[in-house]
Amino acid sequence: MLTGLLFGTLPALASRVDLAGAMKQGGKGAGASGGRRRIQSALVVGQVAVSVVLLVGAGLLLASFYRLQSVDPGYRGDRVIVGRALHQLLEISEPRHPAALLPAARRALESQPASSRSR
């Protein structure tokens, strides 16, 4: 929001047009030559085009996220253990090869009261 206010007010402050006179005349011929008006019109068209592209992209991104909610990830989330928690559980300070951790991790997890052994 601050960016919008900043970039919206800076061009108005830098403008050399007499705003009171331009409002009295209804904006006809106030300040800009023909070439400058064409550039301003092109910039407005470009800004609208970029805005439309961004809105369409945001809509497609939201639709993709919505469809992603129904995709099967291929594993059961209730049986996943996070590696960081495993290191804290085993009280390991230096990293080791993951295969070396498995026997100790299994013993530590099976000793926990909430764990169940499944084969």
Contacts in CASP RR format, 6 or more apart in sequence:
PFRMAT RR
TARGET T0000
AUTHOR 0000-0000-0000
METHOD contacts of the structure
MODEL  1
MLTGLLFGTLPALASRVDLAGAMKQGGKGAGASGGRRRIQSALVVGQVAV
SVVLLVGAGLLLASFYRLQSVDPGYRGDRVIVGRALHQLLEISEPRHPAA
LLPAARRALESQPASSRSR
17 30 0 8 1.000
17 31 0 8 1.000
17 32 0 8 1.000
18 30 0 8 1.000
21 30 0 8 1.000
22 30 0 8 1.000
22 31 0 8 1.000
32 40 0 8 1.000
81 109 0 8 1.000
86 101 0 8 1.000
86 105 0 8 1.000
89 105 0 8 1.000
89 108 0 8 1.000
89 109 0 8 1.000
89 112 0 8 1.000
90 101 0 8 1.000
90 104 0 8 1.000
90 105 0 8 1.000
90 108 0 8 1.000
92 101 0 8 1.000
109 115 0 8 1.000
110 117 0 8 1.000
END
